[in-house]
Amino acid sequence: MDILTQHDLQTLMDAAHTICVSIFLPTPRAGEDIQKPAITLKNALKEAEQQLLASGLRRPEVVKLLAPFEALLPNMLFWREQSDGLALFGAAGFVRSYRLPIPFKATVVVGPRFHVKPLLPMLAYDRRFFILALSQERIRLLAGVRETADEVDLGDMPTGMREALGESAPERQLQFHTRSGGPGRRDAMFHGHGGEEETKQRIVQFFRRVDQGLQMLLGGEQAPLVLAGVEYLLPIYRQITRYPAVLDEAITGSPEKLSAQELHARAWPLVERVFRQKRDAAAARWAPTAQAGRTVTRLEEVVRAAHQGRVETLFVALDVERWGRFDAQSGAVMLHDQAAPDNEDLLGLAVIFTLRGRGAVYAVPSGEVPDGGPAAAILRY
């Protein structure tokens, strides 16, 4: 799968194009029918073509805009390397695709901005997380949401100690035991080629390379990171990493033979507790802030407040859309009955504005939004 970084999100949110095309597709995992998503994309492109022509674009412009996506149709290698969902974004001179662990509903939206609402599981504070599986032989990074997790393409990041250090890597099998390092602490003692301290320093060197790669992949991220590995490696990595949201709890034992879904099953209970605490704390603030006059629930007011950077916490329904237009100059919000090339999902727009203003977004079923509407916001002022 692909990593959807904060920079990527900012690029999508800040994109300034006359016409933006957003396509979301469900896709099969490896070994499943790879023809079906290509057929689904072909149908989606026909729908996008109709919407683009209706928006006033000439056919040659439409063909040029959709050409990068048309080129994917016969690419069997591309369809073999999918996650649960595929998100495609296109505009004049702009093309992005993301394989993500979200089983999207097939959706095509043409409008003045990219449609990011289906990405909410990767945007919200209470749904996404990472797992870093540590071993000397293989490093894996997984991105997860509530339902599933999938491995991230690490690019040039070193995935094994010998790859990272070459001939300076220690012997493959290290003997070790632990000794008490004080109350609640266990330190690793190593026995292998080069001696205890030299062996540990090589592991430290390797983990520094790993963490550098992690910072490049996840720069600016704040989502929880769960470590998975044998007990003597975890404290070494904790001392090195600069990632700001490593959980205290971890998955202990060798992760090498654990599948992505097995790692997800062990990690989710750990992050769910953290998410629940944050979400419950945010929900508990609703009543007193509402009494203080610092909440809004009408969608028009939510959008305006988010645009002004006043939204501290946004609760938004995952399972609904509200189409319309927002005039940034006047602050006017117009609601429409359905999607059209000249409007956009106002809930997604509220999410964009809230994230730009460094507010927290909680994606919940519609029945769990305070006061029962599609969105509700706690204001900074």
C-alpha positions in Angstrom: 0.0 0.0 0.0 0.9 3.7 -0.2 1.5 6.0 2.7 -0.8 9.0 2.8 1.4 11.6 4.6 0.4 14.9 6.1 2.2 16.6 3.1 0.1 14.5 0.7 -3.0 15.6 2.5 -2.0 19.2 2.5 -1.3 19.0 -1.3 -4.8 17.6 -1.9 -6.4 20.1 0.4 -4.5 23.1 -1.1 -4.9 22.1 -4.7 -6.2 25.1 -6.7 -7.7 23.9 -10.0 -10.8 24.8 -12.0 -11.9 21.2 -12.2 -10.8 18.3 -9.9 -11.6 14.6 -10.5 -11.7 12.3 -7.5 -12.3 8.6 -8.0 -12.6 5.9 -5.3 -12.7 2.2 -6.0 -12.8 -1.0 -3.9 -9.9 -3.3 -4.9 -9.0 -6.9 -4.3 -6.1 -8.1 -2.3 -3.4 -10.2 -4.0 -4.6 -13.5 -5.3 -8.2 -12.3 -5.8 -9.9 -11.3 -9.1 -7.8 -8.5 -10.5 -10.0 -7.9 -13.5 -13.0 -6.6 -11.6 -11.4 -3.3 -10.3 -10.2 -2.5 -13.8 -13.7 -2.9 -15.1 -15.0 -0.7 -12.2 -12.4 1.9 -13.1 -13.5 1.8 -16.8 -17.1 2.5 -15.7 -15.9 5.2 -13.4 -14.0 7.0 -16.1 -17.1 7.0 -18.3 -19.0 8.6 -15.5 -16.2 11.1 -15.0 -16.2 11.9 -18.7 -19.9 12.7 -18.6 -19.5 14.9 -15.6 -16.6 16.8 -17.1 -18.4 17.4 -20.4 -21.4 18.6 -18.4 -19.1 21.1 -16.6 -18.2 22.7 -19.9 -14.9 21.1 -20.8 -14.3 20.2 -24.4 -13.8 16.6 -25.3 -10.0 16.9 -26.1 -9.5 18.5 -22.6 -11.5 15.6 -21.0 -9.4 13.0 -22.9 -6.2 14.6 -21.8 -7.3 14.9 -18.2 -8.4 11.3 -17.9 -5.5 9.8 -20.0 -3.3 8.9 -17.0 -6.1 6.9 -15.5 -7.0 5.2 -18.8 -3.4 4.0 -19.0 -4.0 2.0 -15.8 -6.7 -0.2 -17.3 -4.4 -2.7 -19.0 -1.6 -2.6 -16.4 -2.0 -6.0 -14.7 1.1 -5.4 -12.5 -0.7 -2.3 -11.0 -3.8 -4.2 -10.3 -1.9 -7.1 -8.6 -0.4 -4.7 -6.1 -3.5 -3.3 -4.4 -4.7 -2.9 -0.9 -8.5 -2.7 0.0 -9.2 0.5 -1.8 -7.8 2.8 -4.5 -8.1 6.6 -4.5 -7.3 8.6 -7.7 -7.0 12.3 -8.0 -6.6 14.2 -11.3 -6.6 17.8 -12.5 -4.8 19.8 -15.1 -1.1 18.9 -14.7 -1.8 16.9 -11.5 -2.2 13.2 -10.9 -2.1 11.2 -7.7 -3.0 7.6 -6.8 -3.1 5.9 -3.3 -3.6 2.2 -2.5 -5.1 2.3 1.0 -6.6 -0.1 3.6 -10.1 1.4 3.2 -12.8 -0.6 1.3 -14.1 2.4 -0.6 -17.5 2.5 -2.2 -17.2 3.2 -5.9 -17.5 7.0 -6.2 -16.8 9.6 -8.8 -16.8 13.3 -7.9 -16.0 16.2 -10.2 -15.9 19.6 -8.5 -13.8 22.7 -7.6 -11.8 20.8 -5.0 -10.7 17.2 -4.5 -13.2 15.1 -2.6 -11.4 13.9 0.6 -14.3 12.8 2.7 -13.8 9.0 1.9 -10.2 9.4 3.3 -11.6 10.2 6.7 -10.4 6.9 8.2 -6.8 8.1 7.3 -7.5 11.7 8.5 -9.3 11.3 11.8 -7.6 11.3 15.2 -9.4 8.1 16.4 -9.0 5.7 13.5 -5.5 5.5 12.0 -2.3 4.2 13.4 1.0 2.5 12.4 2.8 -0.7 13.4 6.6 -1.0 13.1 7.7 -4.6 13.1 11.4 -4.7 14.2 13.8 -7.5 13.7 17.4 -7.7 12.5 16.4 -9.6 9.4 13.3 -7.7 8.3 11.7 -4.3 9.0 8.0 -3.8 8.1 5.9 -0.7 8.5 2.1 -1.1 8.4 -0.6 1.5 8.2 -3.8 0.6 9.9 -7.3 1.8 10.5 -10.0 0.3 12.7 -10.9 -2.5 10.3 -7.5 -3.6 8.8 -3.8 -2.9 8.2 -1.5 -3.3 5.3 2.2 -3.0 4.7 3.6 0.2 3.4 6.1 0.3 0.5 9.3 1.4 2.2 11.1 2.5 -0.9 14.8 2.9 -0.3 14.5 2.5 3.5 16.8 -0.4 4.7 14.7 -3.5 5.7 17.4 -5.7 7.1 20.6 -5.2 9.1 22.9 -6.7 6.5 21.4 -4.5 3.8 21.9 -1.4 6.0 25.4 -2.1 7.4 26.9 -4.6 4.9 29.8 -6.5 6.2 29.8 -4.6 9.4 26.5 -6.3 10.4 26.8 -8.7 13.4 26.4 -12.4 13.1 22.8 -13.4 12.2 22.1 -15.2 15.4 22.8 -13.3 18.6 22.6 -14.9 22.0 21.3 -12.7 24.8 19.7 -12.6 28.2 18.2 -9.8 30.2 19.3 -8.4 33.5 17.6 -6.0 35.9 18.1 -2.4 35.0 16.1 -1.1 38.0 12.5 -1.1 39.0 10.3 -2.0 36.0 13.3 -2.1 33.6 15.1 -5.0 31.8 18.3 -4.4 29.9 19.6 -6.7 27.2 23.0 -8.4 27.4 24.4 -9.6 24.0 26.9 -12.3 23.2 28.0 -12.7 19.6 30.7 -11.8 17.2 32.5 -8.6 18.3 31.4 -8.7 21.9 28.4 -7.4 23.8 29.0 -3.6 23.4 30.0 -3.8 19.8 27.0 -5.9 18.9 24.6 -3.5 20.6 26.2 -0.5 18.9 25.7 -2.2 15.5 22.0 -2.7 16.3 21.9 1.0 17.4 23.5 2.0 14.1 20.9 -0.1 12.2 18.0 1.3 14.1 19.2 4.8 13.5 19.1 4.1 9.8 15.6 2.7 10.2 14.4 5.7 12.1 15.8 8.1 9.6 13.8 6.3 6.9 10.7 6.4 9.1 11.1 10.1 9.6 11.2 10.6 5.8 8.1 8.4 5.3 6.1 9.8 8.3 7.4 13.3 8.7 4.8 15.4 10.5 2.6 12.4 11.5 1.1 12.2 15.0 -0.8 9.0 14.7 0.0 6.3 17.3 2.9 3.9 16.4 2.9 0.4 17.9 6.2 -1.4 18.1 6.4 -5.1 17.5 9.5 -7.1 18.3 11.4 -9.3 20.7 11.8 -7.6 24.1 15.5 -6.9 24.0 15.2 -4.8 20.8 12.2 -2.6 21.8 14.0 -0.5 24.5 16.9 0.1 22.1 14.6 1.5 19.4 12.7 3.5 21.9 15.9 5.3 23.0 16.7 6.2 19.3 13.4 7.1 17.7 12.3 10.6 17.1 8.7 9.7 16.3 6.5 11.6 18.7 3.7 9.1 19.3 5.2 5.7 20.1 2.8 3.8 22.4 4.2 2.5 25.7 2.6 -0.9 25.1 4.0 -3.1 22.4 3.6 -6.4 20.6 6.3 -8.6 22.1 7.8 -11.7 20.5 9.2 -12.2 17.0 7.0 -10.5 14.4 8.7 -12.1 11.4 6.1 -14.8 10.8 3.0 -12.7 11.7 0.8 -11.6 8.9 -0.5 -8.0 8.5 -3.8 -9.1 9.8 -2.3 -10.9 12.8 -0.3 -7.8 13.7 -3.4 -5.7 13.3 -5.4 -8.0 15.6 -2.7 -7.6 18.3 -2.2 -3.8 17.8 -5.8 -2.6 17.6 -6.7 -3.3 21.3 -3.7 -1.2 22.3 -4.5 1.8 20.1 -8.3 1.5 20.7 -7.8 2.2 24.4 -5.8 5.4 23.5 -8.4 6.4 20.9 -11.3 5.8 23.2 -9.7 7.9 26.0 -9.1 10.8 23.6 -12.6 10.5 22.1 -14.3 10.2 25.4 -12.4 13.2 26.7 -13.4 15.3 23.7 -17.1 14.2 24.0 -17.1 15.0 27.8 -16.1 18.5 26.9 -19.2 19.0 24.8 -21.7 19.8 27.5 -19.7 22.4 29.4 -18.4 24.1 26.2 -22.0 24.1 24.8 -23.2 25.9 28.0 -20.4 28.4 27.5 -21.6 29.1 24.0 -18.5 27.6 22.3 -20.2 24.9 20.1 -22.0 25.0 16.8 -24.0 22.2 15.1 -25.6 23.9 12.1 -23.6 22.8 9.1 -23.4 26.4 7.7 -21.9 27.6 11.0 -19.5 24.7 11.3 -18.1 25.3 7.8 -17.7 29.1 8.4 -16.1 28.5 11.8 -13.7 25.9 10.4 -12.7 28.3 7.6 -11.9 31.0 10.2 -9.7 28.6 12.1 -11.9 28.6 15.1 -12.7 24.9 15.3 -10.7 23.1 18.0 -12.5 19.8 17.7 -14.8 18.5 14.9 -17.1 15.6 15.1 -18.2 14.5 11.6 -20.4 11.6 10.4 -18.6 9.0 8.3 -21.6 7.7 6.5 -23.3 10.8 5.0 -22.5 13.6 2.6 -23.9 17.1 2.4 -23.5 18.9 -0.9 -23.3 22.6 -1.5 -21.1 25.6 -2.1 -19.1 27.9 0.2 -18.2 31.4 -0.7 -15.0 32.2 1.2 -15.4 36.0 0.5 -18.9 36.4 2.0 -19.0 33.3 4.2 -22.3 32.3 2.5 -23.1 28.6 2.5 -25.6 27.2 0.0 -27.0 23.6 0.4 -27.8 21.5 -2.6 -29.7 18.2 -3.0 -27.0 16.3 -4.8 -23.4 16.4 -6.1 -22.6 18.6 -9.2 -19.5 19.9 -10.9 -20.0 23.3 -9.3 -20.4 22.1 -5.7 -18.7 19.9 -3.1 -19.2 17.8 0.0 -19.5 20.5 2.8 -18.6 17.9 5.5 -15.4 17.2 3.7 -14.7 20.9 3.3 -15.2 21.3 7.1 -12.7 18.6 7.6 -10.2 20.3 5.3 -10.6 23.6 7.0 -10.3 22.1 10.5 -7.1 20.2 9.7 -5.6 23.3 8.1 -6.3 25.1 11.4 -4.7 22.2 13.3 -7.9 21.1 14.9 -8.8 17.6 15.8 -11.2 15.6 13.7 -13.2 12.6 15.1 -15.0 10.5 12.5 -18.0 8.7 14.0 -21.2 7.1 12.8 -23.9 9.7 12.2 -25.8 8.7 15.4 -22.8 9.5 17.6 -22.3 13.1 16.5 -23.4 15.5 19.3 -26.9 16.8 18.9 -27.6 14.2 16.1 -26.5 16.3 13.1 -23.9 15.4 10.4 -21.3 17.6 12.1 -20.7 19.4 15.4 -17.8 21.6 16.5 -16.1 22.8 19.7 -14.8 26.2 19.1 -11.6 27.8 20.3 -13.4 31.1 20.8 
